[in-house]
Amino acid sequence: MTTISQILENLSKENLLEISKLEKSLKLTKKLDRDNLGIAIKALTKIGIINNIDDESKLSLNKDINFIQGRVRCSSKGYCFVVREDQGEDIYVRETHLNHAWHGDSVIVKITKEGLKRRSPEGSIQCVLNRYNHILLAKVLTDKSSGRLLAYPLDDRIPTFIEVESDKNKFDE
């Protein structure tokens, strides 16, 4: 399985890379894997991380926008920061800008507001590169107003809920 971080490692801001060469460097031989790479490229292009050039056959990293890689750190009180890989100042991320990132995830963040005086810069998470936890323990409850099944994580550092498929035979409440 190819990750976003593997795709970004093969691209640079200066040099263009053909999609066929990217497929070779990632050792993608199956059609399904190449199709998934195409979906990832479209998504990364849409959010502005990469540029498609020459009739969408060549790729490069976007020079205009400075994206920062780091790891999400959330407190039990609901405050979330991205700890930068380049050891720079931590970036504060509001709950509405987490973009489904959880505590410990490796992410790409875009700075939306520079830090003033003693305040941290604020940012918005653009993409989750790697999940820290692939298994999540949660309490499943039925929403009384809509009847949907919602999973509330037991880890209070994850400030979100997850909608669960509504096959009620699978869950005991």
N, CA, C and O of each residue as an XYZ file, in Angstrom:
692
protein
N       0.833     -1.174      0.000
C       0.000      0.000      0.000
C       0.883      1.244      0.000
O       1.799      1.361      0.814
N       0.611      2.149     -0.893
C       1.371      3.380     -1.023
C       0.768      4.461     -0.134
O      -0.449      4.640     -0.091
N       1.636      5.175      0.571
C       1.159      6.248      1.430
C       1.445      7.601      0.788
O       2.249      7.705     -0.139
N       0.786      8.620      1.285
C       0.991      9.986      0.786
C       2.440     10.411      1.008
O       3.026     11.080      0.158
N       3.016     10.029      2.139
C       4.396     10.426      2.421
C       5.365      9.809      1.419
O       6.361     10.442      1.069
N       5.102      8.588      0.947
C       5.955      7.970     -0.074
C       5.855      8.723     -1.397
O       6.855      8.889     -2.096
N       4.661      9.174     -1.738
C       4.485      9.947     -2.971
C       5.257     11.254     -2.876
O       5.968     11.624     -3.810
N       5.121     11.959     -1.750
C       5.775     13.262     -1.596
C       7.290     13.155     -1.525
O       7.988     14.080     -1.939
N       7.815     12.045     -1.007
C       9.261     11.855     -0.945
C       9.881     11.788     -2.336
O      11.040     12.162     -2.518
N       9.120     11.317     -3.315
C       9.636     11.175     -4.675
C       9.532     12.453     -5.503
O      10.103     12.523     -6.590
N       8.819     13.456     -5.016
C       8.639     14.699     -5.761
C       9.525     15.795     -5.205
O       9.901     15.765     -4.034
N       9.860     16.768     -6.047
C      10.624     17.925     -5.592
C       9.987     19.195     -6.151
O       9.168     19.136     -7.068
N      10.367     20.341     -5.592
C       9.818     21.618     -6.047
C      10.444     22.066     -7.360
O       9.804     22.774     -8.137
N      11.683     21.665     -7.621
C      12.401     22.129     -8.798
C      12.188     21.233    -10.015
O      11.912     21.725    -11.110
N      12.316     19.931     -9.828
C      12.287     18.996    -10.952
C      10.902     18.424    -11.165
O      10.166     18.167    -10.211
N      10.554     18.226    -12.433
C       9.289     17.580    -12.787
C       9.499     16.075    -12.840
O      10.575     15.610    -13.219
N       8.492     15.320    -12.468
C       8.567     13.862    -12.490
C       7.350     13.325    -13.234
O       6.214     13.691    -12.933
N       7.598     12.466    -14.195
C       6.500     11.855    -14.944
C       5.788     10.841    -14.060
O       6.401     10.199    -13.207
N       4.484     10.710    -14.277
C       3.690      9.783    -13.469
C       4.177      8.349    -13.663
O       4.181      7.566    -12.713
N       4.586      7.997    -14.882
C       5.077      6.630    -15.133
C       6.345      6.345    -14.334
O       6.529      5.230    -13.846
N       7.223      7.340    -14.196
C       8.438      7.155    -13.399
C       8.107      7.057    -11.918
O       8.755      6.318    -11.179
N       7.098      7.803    -11.488
C       6.646      7.710    -10.098
C       6.096      6.317     -9.815
O       6.364      5.746     -8.758
N       5.330      5.770    -10.751
C       4.801      4.411    -10.592
C       5.930      3.395    -10.488
O       5.850      2.457     -9.695
N       6.989      3.577    -11.288
C       8.136      2.666    -11.225
C       8.866      2.763     -9.900
O       9.230      1.747     -9.308
N       9.084      4.002     -9.429
C       9.825      4.170     -8.174
C       9.030      3.644     -6.974
O       9.615      3.221     -5.977
N       7.693      3.672     -7.071
C       6.859      3.126     -6.004
C       6.582      1.636     -6.191
O       5.942      1.006     -5.350
N       7.070      1.080     -7.298
C       6.925     -0.355     -7.630
C       5.454     -0.757     -7.713
O       5.028     -1.750     -7.123
N       4.692      0.039     -8.460
C       3.276     -0.253     -8.661
C       3.114     -1.016     -9.968
O       3.436     -0.497    -11.037
N       2.621     -2.237     -9.886
C       2.446     -3.059    -11.081
C       0.988     -3.365    -11.369
O       0.615     -3.570    -12.524
N       0.170     -3.399    -10.348
C      -1.244     -3.731    -10.534
C      -2.031     -2.493    -10.952
O      -1.714     -1.374    -10.548
N      -3.055     -2.711    -11.761
C      -3.896     -1.613    -12.235
C      -4.602     -0.918    -11.070
O      -4.735      0.306    -11.072
N      -5.050     -1.679    -10.082
C      -5.729     -1.102     -8.927
C      -4.801     -0.138     -8.173
O      -5.229      0.934     -7.744
N      -3.530     -0.529     -8.016
C      -2.570      0.343     -7.328
C      -2.322      1.623     -8.122
O      -2.220      2.701     -7.537
N      -2.224      1.514     -9.451
C      -2.027      2.701    -10.286
C      -3.257      3.613    -10.247
O      -3.126      4.837    -10.241
N      -4.453      3.009    -10.220
C      -5.680      3.801    -10.109
C      -5.735      4.538     -8.773
O      -6.131      5.702     -8.720
N      -5.338      3.861     -7.697
C      -5.305      4.507     -6.378
C      -4.287      5.640     -6.350
O      -4.517      6.659     -5.698
N      -3.167      5.477     -7.047
C      -2.183      6.553     -7.150
C      -2.797      7.743     -7.883
O      -2.579      8.890     -7.492
N      -3.554      7.481     -8.930
C      -4.218      8.565     -9.660
C      -5.196      9.324     -8.787
O      -5.287     10.549     -8.872
N      -5.932      8.603     -7.943
C      -6.868      9.252     -7.014
C      -6.108     10.119     -6.017
O      -6.526     11.239     -5.723
N      -4.998      9.608     -5.499
C      -4.194     10.371     -4.538
C      -3.608     11.618     -5.197
O      -3.558     12.681     -4.577
N      -3.170     11.497     -6.438
C      -2.611     12.652     -7.150
C      -3.686     13.716     -7.366
O      -3.426     14.907     -7.194
N      -4.889     13.290     -7.740
C      -5.991     14.251     -7.931
C      -6.308     14.977     -6.624
O      -6.527     16.188     -6.621
N      -6.332     14.237     -5.519
C      -6.636     14.847     -4.225
C      -5.533     15.826     -3.811
O      -5.828     16.927     -3.346
N      -4.274     15.436     -3.974
C      -3.170     16.317     -3.606
C      -3.117     17.551     -4.493
O      -2.704     18.621     -4.047
N      -3.533     17.407     -5.751
C      -3.602     18.550     -6.660
C      -4.722     19.488     -6.250
O      -4.567     20.709     -6.286
N      -5.847     18.914     -5.862
C      -7.009     19.730     -5.483
C      -6.733     20.578     -4.248
O      -7.176     21.725     -4.180
N      -6.006     20.036     -3.269
C      -5.714     20.822     -2.063
C      -4.452     21.677     -2.227
O      -4.098     22.434     -1.324
N      -3.779     21.562     -3.363
C      -2.680     22.467     -3.681
C      -1.299     22.026     -3.251
O      -0.369     22.832     -3.296
N      -1.125     20.794     -2.840
C       0.198     20.338     -2.405
C       1.100     20.057     -3.601
O       2.295     20.350     -3.559
N       0.535     19.489     -4.671
C       1.331     19.221     -5.868
C       0.707     19.925     -7.071
O      -0.465     20.303     -7.058
N       1.535     20.091     -8.123
C       1.088     20.688     -9.383
C       1.164     19.648    -10.483
O       2.143     18.908    -10.575
N       0.134     19.588    -11.321
C       0.134     18.774    -12.533
C       0.513     19.677    -13.689
O      -0.108     20.721    -13.889
N       1.526     19.291    -14.453
C       2.022     20.119    -15.548
C       2.088     19.259    -16.811
O       2.201     18.036    -16.726
N       2.019     19.885    -17.957
C       2.104     19.213    -19.260
C       1.012     18.167    -19.424
O       1.282     16.967    -19.462
N      -0.218     18.640    -19.520
C      -1.370     17.758    -19.732
C      -1.480     16.678    -18.661
O      -1.849     15.539    -18.948
N      -1.157     17.048    -17.429
C      -1.275     16.179    -16.259
C      -0.406     14.927    -16.324
O      -0.741     13.912    -15.713
N       0.708     14.987    -17.059
C       1.589     13.828    -17.110
C       2.847     14.014    -16.260
O       3.565     13.048    -16.001
N       3.121     15.246    -15.823
C       4.298     15.520    -14.993
C       3.865     16.193    -13.707
O       2.917     16.978    -13.685
N       4.579     15.872    -12.629
C       4.219     16.357    -11.293
C       5.386     17.089    -10.651
O       6.548     16.805    -10.939
N       5.062     18.032     -9.780
C       6.059     18.680     -8.926
C       5.350     19.181     -7.674
O       4.128     19.334     -7.662
N       6.118     19.434     -6.626
C       5.559     20.027     -5.414
C       5.255     21.490     -5.667
O       5.955     22.139     -6.443
N       4.230     22.016     -5.032
C       3.826     23.404     -5.198
C       4.858     24.318     -4.546
O       5.151     24.178     -3.359
N       5.411     25.257     -5.321
C       6.416     26.188     -4.812
C       5.795     27.352     -4.053
O       6.422     27.929     -3.166
N       4.556     27.694     -4.407
C       3.928     28.911     -3.882
C       3.471     28.790     -2.439
O       3.519     29.770     -1.696
N       3.032     27.619     -2.031
C       2.483     27.443     -0.690
C       3.475     26.633      0.139
O       3.946     25.583     -0.297
N       3.785     27.122      1.324
C       4.729     26.441      2.199
C       3.968     25.515      3.146
O       3.308     25.979      4.076
N       4.057     24.232      2.914
C       3.424     23.238      3.766
C       4.448     22.694      4.738
O       5.622     22.546      4.397
N       4.009     22.397      5.940
C       4.895     21.918      6.992
C       4.424     20.543      7.437
O       3.228     20.313      7.617
N       5.369     19.634      7.611
C       5.043     18.299      8.099
C       5.273     18.253      9.599
O       6.181     18.895     10.126
N       4.429     17.478     10.277
C       4.575     17.333     11.712
C       3.638     16.278     12.258
O       2.975     15.560     11.509
N       3.593     16.195     13.590
C       2.767     15.222     14.279
C       1.754     15.947     15.173
O       2.093     16.911     15.858
N       0.507     15.467     15.154
C      -0.550     16.084     15.951
C      -0.390     15.666     17.416
O      -0.188     14.494     17.733
N      -0.489     16.661     18.287
C      -0.452     16.414     19.727
C      -1.678     17.084     20.319
O      -1.818     18.305     20.248
N      -2.568     16.291     20.905
C      -3.795     16.819     21.499
C      -3.764     16.608     23.007
O      -3.287     15.582     23.492
N      -4.277     17.589     23.739
C      -4.383     17.452     25.185
C      -5.768     16.931     25.533
O      -6.665     16.932     24.690
N      -5.942     16.491     26.753
C      -7.249     15.993     27.189
C      -8.267     17.121     27.306
O      -9.468     16.863     27.378
N      -7.801     18.366     27.325
C      -8.705     19.510     27.404
C      -9.183     19.951     26.022
O     -10.017     20.852     25.922
N      -8.668     19.329     24.950
C      -9.139     19.633     23.608
C      -8.246     20.545     22.794
O      -8.591     20.881     21.661
N      -7.096     20.963     23.337
C      -6.183     21.809     22.581
C      -5.312     20.925     21.700
O      -4.787     19.911     22.159
N      -5.159     21.308     20.436
C      -4.368     20.500     19.499
C      -3.267     21.350     18.880
O      -3.482     22.500     18.497
N      -2.089     20.756     18.794
C      -0.927     21.397     18.192
C      -0.299     20.427     17.206
O      -0.454     19.213     17.330
N       0.410     20.971     16.226
C       1.230     20.159     15.339
C       2.675     20.431     15.721
O       3.151     21.563     15.634
N       3.368     19.377     16.147
C       4.777     19.470     16.494
C       5.556     19.281     15.199
O       5.487     18.221     14.577
N       6.288     20.298     14.800
C       6.967     20.308     13.505
C       8.139     19.350     13.477
O       8.828     19.160     14.480
N       8.360     18.747     12.315
C       9.511     17.860     12.142
C      10.815     18.641     12.087
O      11.870     18.119     12.447
N      10.747     19.896     11.636
C      11.958     20.718     11.526
C      12.309     21.421     12.834
O      13.136     22.333     12.844
N      11.684     21.000     13.944
C      11.941     21.506     15.294
C      11.588     22.976     15.458
O      12.074     23.618     16.389
N      10.759     23.525     14.585
C      10.312     24.903     14.717
C       9.223     25.013     15.767
O       8.932     24.059     16.487
N       8.624     26.200     15.841
C       7.584     26.459     16.829
C       6.334     25.632     16.521
O       5.937     25.505     15.363
N       5.715     25.070     17.571
C       4.493     24.284     17.398
C       3.383     25.153     16.812
O       3.335     26.361     17.048
N       2.494     24.524     16.047
C       1.414     25.228     15.374
C       0.096     24.830     16.025
O      -0.231     23.646     16.105
N      -0.659     25.820     16.488
C      -1.960     25.579     17.102
C      -2.979     25.302     16.004
O      -3.013     25.990     14.985
N      -3.827     24.264     16.229
C      -4.863     23.906     15.261
C      -6.197     23.879     15.996
O      -6.371     23.144     16.968
N      -7.132     24.692     15.517
C      -8.475     24.693     16.099
C      -9.177     23.390     15.744
O      -8.841     22.736     14.757
N     -10.153     23.027     16.561
C     -10.883     21.770     16.364
C     -11.534     21.704     14.986
O     -11.615     20.631     14.389
N     -11.994     22.834     14.485
C     -12.654     22.854     13.174
C     -11.678     22.688     12.018
O     -12.101     22.425     10.893
N     -10.380     22.835     12.271
C      -9.365     22.719     11.225
C      -8.549     21.431     11.327
O      -7.512     21.304     10.677
N      -9.008     20.477     12.139
C      -8.268     19.221     12.306
C      -8.367     18.309     11.090
O      -7.465     17.505     10.854
N      -9.438     18.414     10.317
C      -9.604     17.638      9.095
C      -9.470     16.131      9.353
O      -8.776     15.429      8.617
N     -10.137     15.646     10.398
C     -10.163     14.233     10.777
C      -8.801     13.677     11.219
O      -8.601     12.463     11.209
N      -7.890     14.532     11.596
C      -6.613     14.070     12.141
C      -6.781     13.806     13.630
O      -7.527     14.510     14.311
N      -6.089     12.793     14.134
C      -6.170     12.407     15.527
C      -4.811     12.551     16.183
O      -3.801     12.768     15.514
N      -4.801     12.427     17.498
C      -3.571     12.513     18.283
C      -2.540     11.508     17.758
O      -2.838     10.322     17.622
N      -1.346     11.980     17.469
C      -0.255     11.132     17.035
C      -0.108     10.987     15.529
O       0.913     10.478     15.067
N      -1.093     11.416     14.749
C      -1.029     11.274     13.290
C       0.049     12.176     12.705
O       0.288     13.280     13.194
N       0.689     11.689     11.657
C       1.635     12.489     10.892
C       0.837     13.239      9.829
O       0.074     12.627      9.081
N       1.008     14.568      9.755
C       0.151     15.391      8.911
C       0.956     16.439      8.145
O       2.135     16.675      8.413
N       0.270     17.059      7.179
C       0.767     18.254      6.505
C      -0.140     19.389      6.934
O      -1.363     19.287      6.834
N       0.458     20.471      7.412
C      -0.310     21.616      7.900
C       0.099     22.867      7.123
O       1.250     23.025      6.716
N      -0.874     23.741      6.936
C      -0.648     25.022      6.272
C      -0.891     26.118      7.307
O      -1.927     26.128      7.973
N       0.054     27.032      7.442
C      -0.088     28.107      8.417
C      -1.094     29.124      7.881
O      -0.950     29.637      6.772
N      -2.120     29.404      8.696
C      -3.169     30.345      8.294
C      -3.017     31.692      8.985
O      -3.510     32.704      8.487
N      -2.337     31.712     10.127
C      -2.169     32.963     10.877
C      -0.827     32.905     11.602
O      -0.568     31.988     12.381
N       0.008     33.883     11.339
C       1.321     33.926     11.984
C       1.176     34.221     13.470
O       0.238     34.895     13.896
N       2.117     33.707     14.250
C       2.092     33.950     15.690
C       2.507     35.372     16.013
O       3.479     35.882     15.456
N       1.779     36.010     16.906
C       2.094     37.367     17.330
C       2.528     37.344     18.789
O       1.965     36.613     19.604
N       3.525     38.144     19.104
C       4.079     38.239     20.455
C       4.412     36.842     20.970
O       5.312     36.191     20.440
N       3.699     36.373     21.993
C       4.013     35.062     22.572
C       3.087     33.962     22.082
O       3.190     32.830     22.555
N       2.197     34.250     21.163
C       1.230     33.271     20.692
C       1.837     32.385     19.608
O       2.700     32.814     18.842
N       1.367     31.146     19.564
C       1.802     30.213     18.531
C       1.113     30.547     17.219
O       0.012     31.098     17.216
N       1.760     30.215     16.099
C       1.059     30.372     14.823
C      -0.116     29.401     14.748
O      -0.085     28.337     15.366
N      -1.154     29.768     13.989
C      -2.303     28.898     13.810
C      -2.233     28.273     12.430
O      -1.697     28.858     11.489
N      -2.789     27.062     12.327
C      -2.753     26.381     11.050
C      -3.970     25.525     10.806
O      -4.838     25.370     11.664
N      -4.006     24.972      9.608
C      -5.086     24.097      9.186
C      -4.463     22.837      8.594
O      -3.579     22.921      7.742
N      -4.917     21.685      9.040
C      -4.363     20.428      8.550
C      -4.919     20.166      7.160
O      -6.132     20.165      6.951
N      -4.021     19.945      6.222
C      -4.405     19.728      4.828
C      -4.543     18.252      4.488
O      -5.390     17.869      3.680
N      -3.700     17.421      5.114
C      -3.661     16.017      4.718
C      -3.061     15.172      5.839
O      -2.095     15.582      6.482
N      -3.631     14.002      6.068
C      -3.070     13.050      7.022
C      -2.120     12.139      6.251
O      -2.537     11.438      5.329
N      -0.847     12.150      6.629
C       0.143     11.325      5.939
C       0.130      9.895      6.442
O       0.189      8.949      5.656
N       0.054      9.743      7.735
C       0.156      8.429      8.351
C      -0.650      8.416      9.639
O      -0.555      9.345     10.442
N      -1.439      7.374      9.842
C      -2.198      7.233     11.084
C      -1.294      6.641     12.162
O      -0.550      5.694     11.908
N      -1.365      7.201     13.355
C      -0.615      6.694     14.497
C      -1.282      5.443     15.047
O      -0.612      4.450     15.328
N      -2.606      5.490     15.200
C      -3.376      4.342     15.672
C      -4.283      3.862     14.554
O      -5.044      4.642     13.982
N      -4.199      2.589     14.247
C      -5.088      2.015     13.240
C      -6.309      1.370     13.895
O      -7.276      1.024     13.216
N      -6.257      1.213     15.209
C      -7.364      0.637     15.960
C      -7.832      1.689     16.958
O      -7.017      2.323     17.628
N      -9.137      1.869     17.054
C      -9.685      2.878     17.929
C     -10.755      2.255     18.812
O     -11.695      1.637     18.313
N     -10.614      2.418     20.123
C     -11.638      1.961     21.055
C     -12.641      3.080     21.258
O     -12.273      4.224     21.524
N     -13.931      2.730     21.128
C     -14.964      3.751     21.229
C     -16.233      3.163     21.819
O     -16.454      1.952     21.793
N     -17.049      4.039     22.343
C     -18.369      3.670     22.841
C     -19.368      4.006     21.738
O     -19.395      5.130     21.238
N     -20.194      3.019     21.359
C     -21.168      3.212     20.292
C     -22.527      3.525     20.914
O     -23.054      2.753     21.715
N     -23.085      4.678     20.525
C     -24.382      5.114     21.028
C     -25.268      5.530     19.859
O     -24.777      5.902     18.793
N     -26.568      5.462     20.073
C     -27.518      5.914     19.067
C     -27.859      7.368     19.325
O     -28.206      7.745     20.444
N     -27.758      8.183     18.283
C     -28.140      9.585     18.377
C     -29.666      9.657     18.425
O     -30.341      9.190     17.508
N     -30.197     10.234     19.477
C     -31.651     10.239     19.680
C     -32.395     11.058     18.631
O     -33.519     10.717     18.262
N     -31.787     12.117     18.155
C     -32.484     12.986     17.197
C     -32.509     12.398     15.784
O     -33.519     12.509     15.088
N     -31.406     11.774     15.354
C     -31.358     11.283     13.975
C     -31.439      9.761     13.865
O     -31.724      9.241     12.786
N     -31.196      9.043     14.952
C     -31.222      7.588     14.911
C     -29.943      6.958     14.381
O     -29.875      5.738     14.233
N     -28.917      7.775     14.091
C     -27.642      7.253     13.581
C     -26.823      6.640     14.720
O     -26.959      7.031     15.879
N     -25.972      5.671     14.369
C     -25.035      5.115     15.337
C     -23.760      5.938     15.294
O     -23.186      6.146     14.226
N     -23.318      6.405     16.452
C     -22.114      7.211     16.547
C     -21.145      6.561     17.516
O     -21.539      6.105     18.590
N     -19.873      6.519     17.134
C     -18.827      5.986     17.990
C     -18.071      7.152     18.615
O     -17.521      7.993     17.904
N     -18.043      7.200     19.944
C     -17.328      8.234     20.680
C     -16.052      7.611     21.234
O     -16.132      6.719     22.079
N     -14.862      8.057     20.781
C     -13.597      7.467     21.230
C     -13.421      7.554     22.742
O     -13.777      8.558     23.360
N     -12.872      6.495     23.332
C     -12.594      6.490     24.766
C     -11.402      7.371     25.110
O     -11.296      7.866     26.232
N     -10.500      7.570     24.144
C      -9.354      8.450     24.342
C      -9.847      9.889     24.207
O     -10.260     10.302     23.123
N      -9.808     10.658     25.301
C     -10.352     12.008     25.268
C      -9.473     12.988     24.506
O      -9.819     14.165     24.405
N      -8.349     12.534     23.968
C      -7.519     13.395     23.124
C      -8.004     13.406     21.678
O      -7.481     14.151     20.849
N      -8.998     12.584     21.379
C      -9.578     12.551     20.032
C     -10.930     13.261     20.112
O     -11.922     12.660     20.524
N     -10.974     14.531     19.722
C     -12.183     15.339     19.923
C     -13.183     15.219     18.774
O     -13.555     16.231     18.179
N     -13.614     14.029     18.457
C     -14.542     13.835     17.347
C     -15.390     12.600     17.590
O     -15.144     11.849     18.533
N     -16.371     12.390     16.757
C     -17.139     11.157     16.777
C     -17.112     10.581     15.371
O     -16.827     11.289     14.404
N     -17.407      9.304     15.265
C     -17.356      8.609     13.983
C     -18.716      7.991     13.722
O     -19.271      7.313     14.586
N     -19.255      8.224     12.532
C     -20.529      7.636     12.167
C     -20.290      6.182     11.774
O     -19.404      5.878     10.975
N     -21.097      5.286     12.349
C     -20.953      3.851     12.138
C     -22.113      3.368     11.277
O     -23.224      3.891     11.361
N     -21.838      2.355     10.441
C     -22.912      1.789      9.638
C     -24.025      1.313     10.558
O     -23.757      0.817     11.652
N     -25.248      1.458     10.130
C     -26.377      1.225     11.026
C     -26.905     -0.210     10.993
O     -28.115     -0.421     10.921
N     -26.014     -1.188     11.045
C     -26.434     -2.580     11.185
C     -26.514     -2.860     12.684
O     -25.521     -3.252     13.297
N     -27.669     -2.664     13.265
C     -27.830     -2.713     14.722
C     -27.644     -4.114     15.296
O     -27.495     -4.253     16.510
N     -27.646     -5.143     14.474
C     -27.446     -6.501     14.972
C     -26.009     -6.727     15.429
O     -25.757     -7.647     16.206
N     -25.064     -5.915     14.969
C     -23.673     -6.096     15.313
C     -23.318     -5.547     16.688
O     -22.317     -5.951     17.280
N     -24.138     -4.622     17.202
C     -23.778     -3.910     18.425
C     -24.810     -4.162     19.512
O     -26.015     -4.197     19.261
N     -24.309     -4.333     20.711
C     -25.197     -4.441     21.884
C     -25.106     -3.131     22.632
O     -24.007     -2.651     22.915
N     -26.240     -2.547     22.956
C     -26.208     -1.284     23.689
C     -26.675     -1.486     25.101
O     -26.718     -0.533     25.879
